[in-house]
Amino acid sequence: MKVLVVNAGSSSLKYQLLETKSGDVLAKGICERIGIGDPVGSEGKIEHKVNGEKHVAQYSLPDHAVAMKIVIDYLTNPEFGCIKDMDEIEAVGHRVVHGGPYFFDSVLLNDEVMEKLRLCYDFAPLHTGAHIMGLEGCLAVMPHKPQVLVFDTAFHQTMPEKAYMFGFSYDMYEKYSLRKYGAHGTSHRFVANEMAKILGKPIEELKIVTCHIGNGASVSAVDGGKCVDTSMGFTPLDGLVMGTRCGSVDPSAVTYIMEKEGYTPAEMNEYMNKKCGYLGISGFSSDSRDLEAAIKGCTMTGEPYEATEEQIHRAKIATSMMAYQVQKYIGAYAAAMNGLDAVVFTAGMGENNPELRDRACTNMEFFGIKIDRELNARTHHQPDNVELSTPDSRVKVYVIPTNEELAIARDTERVVAGK
């Protein structure tokens, strides 16, 4: 099945056209600056990639419907398109960040689903409004195509109450659905299933810790193919220290800073989401590549990288915090599952930061984790799955590139087929 995967932001629209059986990406691209400029949308552009070639052009993009129409025009362009006409697109799969307490699986769009999606706005206001605009844009251009919503939170809905409940009074849970929802679920599910294929065992028999480490990062415990715990909570701010997010902190520290600095709730939220993490601790960058370059004195390509002693010290603090927290989650989730068969690293840092993986897997022999440190040091920007564990490691450790778009496309196919 040919599925168009859409990931809509407030002023952007990313897309991929995939063939679900082969996994081939027929074309992909992004529309940017939608609804921005004066007049509105006048500075928009599309960047379209097909057959290794990139096509870039400026357009007026006042809304997502206009952007979607241009995407279809590019996909069907007689010179650089990849399909003859829109009829070849059999369905559209939409990435949706938060399903709130309403969605436990991917679902076919209808009026009732759209109304429930609107109720999810408060859980992820920056994302949900954009998703709705993307959906409405697709419906305006392709009103008769099946539209499937694939939720980042859905995979984590199998967590037991003891894992997803907070220590607030129960009436807060009943009134506001305050609980752990997690994030990156599509990625965690994809790499866990890939790990099972590699091991040649049914996923129902395996206990896997999946580490999705990017600028946003989370760790999940996958027991028998189902998530039993995850590090992100009510929002993607919880859990690990991240690029600009603080991760888990003492709640009283939040109110303490608000009182001392005079922050409003909105200002405190902005501070914790955009001014903390790697950026706030290091003082100079949210990018792990910059922090690692400062520590080593050179970039990954060998170019000199100058940093002050204070920057180097603080970069070491930030990077060691991340690795230490990943270690703790691996240990905690091994305990939660009463066993551990494999650990998977994925996403930007998980796939391309060997120093992080080395730190996170050092001194983990008690858990049966041993990695080939020389192989690990050479493993970055690999398009394929790579085993890092040594032959005598009881737990398999792998780098598995995530492919959320393919997972969304295949989920879309499954839902459309009524499975």
C-alpha positions in Angstrom: 0.0 0.0 0.0 1.2 3.5 -0.8 0.7 5.7 2.3 1.4 9.4 2.7 2.7 10.0 6.2 2.2 13.6 7.5 3.7 15.3 10.5 2.2 18.7 10.8 3.7 21.5 12.9 2.2 24.9 13.5 4.0 26.4 10.6 5.4 23.3 8.9 4.3 20.1 7.2 6.7 17.2 6.9 5.7 14.3 4.6 6.9 11.0 3.3 5.3 8.7 0.7 6.1 5.1 1.5 5.4 1.7 0.1 4.5 -0.3 3.2 5.4 -3.8 1.9 9.0 -2.9 0.9 9.5 0.0 3.3 10.7 2.1 0.4 10.5 5.9 0.6 9.2 7.1 -2.7 9.6 10.8 -1.9 9.8 13.0 1.2 10.0 16.7 2.0 8.8 19.6 4.1 6.8 22.7 3.7 8.0 25.6 5.9 6.8 29.0 7.1 3.1 28.1 6.6 0.9 31.1 7.7 4.0 33.2 8.4 5.0 36.5 6.7 3.3 39.6 5.4 1.1 39.0 3.5 0.4 35.7 5.4 2.3 32.8 3.9 4.2 34.9 1.4 7.6 33.6 2.4 6.7 29.9 2.5 8.8 27.2 0.7 8.8 23.5 -0.1 11.9 21.2 -0.1 11.1 18.0 -1.9 13.4 15.0 -2.3 13.0 12.2 -4.8 15.5 9.7 -6.4 18.3 11.4 -4.5 17.5 14.8 -6.0 16.3 17.9 -4.1 13.8 20.4 -5.4 13.3 23.7 -3.6 10.9 26.5 -4.4 9.2 29.5 -2.8 5.4 29.6 -2.5 2.8 31.5 -0.8 1.6 29.1 2.0 -1.3 30.8 3.9 -2.5 27.6 5.4 -1.9 23.8 5.6 -4.5 23.1 2.9 -2.5 25.1 0.3 0.7 23.4 1.5 -0.9 20.0 1.1 -2.1 20.8 -2.4 1.5 21.8 -3.4 2.7 18.5 -1.9 0.3 16.6 -4.1 1.4 18.6 -7.1 5.0 17.7 -6.4 4.3 14.0 -5.9 2.5 13.9 -9.2 4.8 16.2 -11.1 5.5 14.6 -14.6 9.2 15.6 -14.3 10.2 14.8 -10.7 7.1 13.2 -9.2 6.9 9.6 -8.1 3.2 8.8 -8.8 1.0 9.4 -11.8 -1.9 10.9 -9.9 -3.4 11.2 -6.4 -5.4 8.0 -6.8 -2.2 6.1 -6.2 -2.2 7.3 -2.6 -4.3 4.8 -0.8 -4.3 6.4 2.7 -2.8 9.1 4.8 -1.2 8.5 8.2 -0.8 11.3 10.7 1.7 11.5 13.5 -0.1 12.8 16.6 1.9 13.5 19.7 -0.7 13.1 22.5 -3.8 11.0 22.6 -4.7 12.0 26.2 -6.9 9.5 28.0 -9.0 8.9 24.9 -6.9 7.0 22.4 -5.3 3.6 23.1 -4.4 2.7 19.6 -4.2 4.1 16.1 -7.6 5.1 14.8 -9.5 6.0 11.5 -10.5 9.6 11.5 -14.2 10.4 11.7 -16.3 13.2 13.3 -16.2 11.6 16.8 -12.5 11.1 16.7 -11.9 14.7 15.6 -14.0 15.9 18.6 -12.0 13.7 21.0 -8.7 15.0 19.5 -9.8 18.5 20.2 -10.1 17.5 23.9 -6.4 16.6 23.8 -5.4 20.2 23.2 -4.6 20.9 26.9 -2.2 17.9 27.1 0.0 19.2 24.2 -1.2 22.6 23.1 1.8 23.3 20.9 1.3 20.1 19.0 -2.4 19.3 19.0 -3.5 22.5 17.3 -0.9 21.9 14.6 -2.1 18.3 14.1 -5.7 19.5 13.6 -4.6 22.1 11.0 -2.7 19.3 9.2 -5.7 17.0 9.3 -8.0 19.8 8.0 -5.5 20.6 5.3 -5.4 17.0 4.1 -9.2 16.7 4.3 -9.6 19.8 2.1 -7.4 18.3 -0.6 -8.2 14.6 -0.2 -11.6 14.4 1.4 -12.3 10.8 0.4 -8.9 9.3 1.4 -8.8 7.3 4.7 -7.0 9.4 7.3 -5.4 7.5 10.2 -4.2 9.0 13.5 -1.1 7.3 15.0 -0.4 8.5 18.6 3.0 8.8 20.2 1.3 8.0 23.6 -0.7 4.9 22.5 2.1 2.4 23.0 2.4 3.4 26.6 -1.3 2.9 27.4 -0.5 -0.7 28.5 1.3 0.6 31.6 -0.2 -0.7 34.9 -1.7 1.8 37.4 1.2 1.5 39.7 3.5 2.8 36.9 1.3 5.5 35.4 -0.3 7.0 38.5 1.2 10.0 40.3 1.2 10.6 44.1 -1.3 13.4 43.8 -4.7 13.0 45.5 -6.9 10.7 43.5 -9.5 13.5 42.8 -6.8 15.3 40.6 -6.5 12.2 38.5 -10.3 11.9 38.2 -10.8 15.6 37.4 -7.9 16.3 35.1 -6.6 12.9 34.0 -3.3 13.6 35.6 -1.1 10.6 35.0 2.0 9.4 33.1 1.4 9.3 29.3 5.0 9.0 27.9 6.2 9.9 24.4 8.1 8.6 21.4 5.9 5.5 21.6 5.9 4.8 17.9 9.7 4.7 18.0 9.9 2.5 21.1 7.5 0.1 19.5 9.3 0.0 16.2 12.8 -0.7 17.6 11.5 -3.2 20.1 9.9 -5.2 17.3 13.1 -4.9 15.2 15.1 -6.3 18.2 12.8 -9.3 18.4 13.3 -10.0 14.7 17.1 -9.8 15.2 16.9 -12.2 18.1 14.7 -14.6 16.2 12.2 -14.8 19.1 8.6 -13.8 19.5 8.5 -10.4 21.2 6.0 -11.9 23.7 9.0 -13.8 25.2 11.4 -10.9 25.5 12.2 -8.2 28.0 13.7 -5.1 26.3 14.8 -1.6 27.4 14.5 0.8 24.5 16.5 4.1 24.8 15.2 6.8 22.4 17.8 9.5 23.0 17.6 12.6 20.9 17.2 16.3 21.8 14.1 14.9 23.5 14.8 11.6 25.2 13.0 8.8 26.9 13.6 5.2 28.0 10.9 2.5 28.0 10.5 -1.0 29.6 9.0 -3.4 27.0 7.9 -6.7 28.5 6.4 -9.2 26.1 5.9 -6.5 23.5 4.0 -4.2 25.8 5.2 -1.0 27.6 5.1 -1.5 31.3 6.9 1.8 32.2 8.5 4.8 30.5 10.5 7.8 31.7 8.4 10.6 30.3 5.4 11.6 32.3 2.4 13.8 32.0 4.3 15.8 29.4 7.6 15.3 27.5 9.4 17.4 30.1 9.7 14.5 32.6 12.5 11.9 32.9 16.0 12.3 31.5 17.9 15.5 31.2 17.6 16.6 27.6 18.8 19.2 25.1 16.9 22.1 26.6 14.6 20.3 29.1 15.3 19.8 32.7 13.8 16.3 33.1 12.7 15.0 36.5 13.3 17.5 39.3 12.0 18.0 42.9 8.6 19.7 42.5 9.5 22.0 45.4 12.4 23.3 43.4 10.0 24.5 40.7 8.0 26.6 43.2 11.2 27.8 44.9 12.6 29.2 41.6 9.2 30.7 40.7 9.2 32.5 44.1 12.8 33.7 43.9 12.7 34.8 40.2 9.1 36.0 40.2 8.2 33.7 37.3 4.6 33.1 36.2 3.5 29.5 35.5 4.0 30.2 31.7 7.5 31.7 32.3 8.5 28.7 34.5 7.2 26.3 31.8 9.2 28.2 29.2 12.3 28.1 31.4 12.1 24.3 32.1 11.4 23.4 28.5 13.8 25.7 26.7 16.5 27.0 29.0 17.6 23.9 31.0 19.1 20.6 30.2 22.3 20.5 28.2 22.0 24.1 27.3 21.4 25.4 30.8 24.0 23.2 32.4 26.8 23.7 29.8 26.0 27.3 29.2 26.8 27.2 25.6 24.9 24.5 23.6 22.0 22.1 23.6 23.7 19.9 21.0 25.5 16.9 22.4 28.0 17.1 19.5 29.2 20.5 20.7 29.5 19.2 24.3 31.5 16.1 23.2 33.7 18.3 20.9 34.4 20.6 23.9 35.4 17.7 26.1 37.7 16.1 23.4 39.0 19.4 21.9 37.9 18.4 18.4 34.9 17.6 16.4 33.9 14.1 15.1 35.7 15.0 11.8 38.9 16.0 13.6 38.5 19.7 13.4 39.8 21.7 16.4 37.1 22.8 18.9 38.1 25.5 21.4 36.4 25.7 24.8 37.2 27.2 28.1 38.0 25.1 31.2 34.6 26.1 32.6 32.8 25.0 29.5 34.6 21.7 29.4 33.8 21.1 33.1 30.2 21.9 32.6 30.0 19.8 29.4 31.3 16.8 31.4 28.7 17.4 34.1 25.8 17.5 31.5 26.9 14.4 29.5 27.7 12.3 32.5 24.3 13.2 34.0 22.6 11.9 30.9 24.5 8.6 30.9 24.0 8.1 34.6 20.3 8.6 34.3 20.1 6.1 31.4 22.0 3.6 33.5 19.6 4.1 36.3 16.6 3.6 34.1 18.1 0.4 32.6 18.6 -1.0 36.1 15.2 0.1 37.3 13.4 -1.4 34.3 15.3 -4.7 34.6 14.0 -4.8 38.1 10.4 -3.9 37.0 10.5 -6.7 34.4 12.3 -9.2 36.5 14.9 -9.7 33.7 16.5 -8.2 30.7 17.2 -9.7 27.3 18.3 -6.6 25.3 19.0 -2.9 25.4 18.4 -0.8 22.3 19.8 2.7 21.5 18.0 4.7 18.9 17.3 8.3 17.7 19.8 11.1 17.1 22.1 10.7 20.1 21.3 7.0 20.6 22.4 6.2 17.1 25.2 8.7 16.6 26.8 9.4 20.0 29.2 6.6 20.9 30.5 8.4 24.0 26.9 8.4 25.5 26.5 4.7 24.8 30.0 3.9 26.3 29.2 5.8 29.5 25.8 4.3 29.8 27.1 0.7 29.4 30.2 1.1 31.6 30.2 -0.8 34.9 26.9 -2.6 34.0 28.4 -6.2 34.2 26.1 -6.9 37.2 23.2 -6.7 34.7 25.0 -8.8 32.2 25.8 -5.9 29.9 29.2 -5.8 28.2 29.9 -3.9 25.0 32.8 -3.9 22.5 34.1 -0.4 23.2 36.2 -0.3 20.1 33.3 -1.2 17.9 31.1 1.2 19.7 33.5 4.0 19.1 33.3 3.4 15.3 29.6 3.1 15.2 27.8 6.3 14.2 25.7 7.3 11.2 25.1 3.7 10.4 22.1 3.0 8.3 21.8 -0.6 9.6 21.4 -2.4 12.9 24.7 -2.9 14.8 25.3 -5.2 17.7 27.6 -3.6 20.3 27.5 -6.4 22.9 30.4 -8.8 23.3 29.9 -12.6 22.8 29.9 -13.2 26.6 27.4 -10.5 27.3 24.2 -12.0 28.7 22.2 -9.0 27.5 22.3 -8.0 23.9 23.0 -4.4 23.2 22.1 -2.9 19.8 22.0 0.3 17.9 18.8 0.2 15.8 17.9 3.2 13.6 14.4 4.2 14.3 11.8 4.6 11.5 8.7 6.2 12.9 7.4 7.1 9.4 7.4 3.4 8.3 5.7 2.4 11.6 3.0 5.0 11.0 2.6 3.9 7.4 2.2 0.2 8.4 -0.2 1.1 11.3 -2.2 3.1 8.8 -2.4 0.1 6.5 -3.5 -2.1 9.4 -6.3 0.2 10.5 -7.6 0.8 7.0 -7.7 -3.0 6.6 -9.7 -3.2 9.8 -7.2 -5.3 11.6 
